[in-house]
Amino acid sequence: DILGDATNMAEIELILATTTALGKICPDNAFTVRINDREILKGMALYCGFPEDGLDQVFITLDKMDKIGAEGVAKELEEMGYVKENVETYLQLFKDVAPDVTGIRFLKEKLGDCLSEETADSMEMIISSVETAKECEFNIKFDPTLVRGQSYYTGTIFEVTMDDFGGSVAGGGRYDKMIGKFTGQDTPACGFSIGFERIVMLLL
């Protein structure tokens, strides 16, 4: 974890440190870093007409995309009472987004006022910087369906998946508001953790 740094240098350093460690621990396992931002999640949903006070519900359903697919997500959202046209626009948006910096640029232009330029530019910088400075071989993928269910995340979120393991082996994100709830003093914070038991299983 890095505390006190509100810039995306924290995200870049954490991704590089975590991937370097994984590259040394599991040199024979191909892996991918999936990255998104809670503000991008929010911007996409608002653009498609979902009410702001219902976004947590929407994201809980979106988080099931890997398990139930786009059709399952659409069915659940419609059963919650959301307008079919809004749901269809939302799911089509995910199909239109490339899993790299071009996808971020597309959303920056498409979402207009629903997504700040600062958020989009920061995400692009994180991906480009990691690609340039990485010390081992892995893919970094922009994934707008990545949710990471914990509501304390306030910005960037990321996970690592390995081809030989179902599910993530590492995960984290930015949680700028959490420490302030306990100390009374706002402290920017970002963290990335490796699942110890999952890595042991891979090594075995």
Secondary structure by P-SEA (a helix, b strand, c coil): cccccccaaaaaaaaaaaaaaaaaacccbbbbbbbbbaaaaaaaaaaacccccaaaaaaaaaaacccccaaaaaaaaaaacccaaaaaaaaaaaaaccccaaaaaaaaaaacccccaaaaaaaaaaaaaaaacccbbbbbbbcccccccccccccccbbbbbccccccccccccccccccccccbbbbbccccccaaaaaaaac
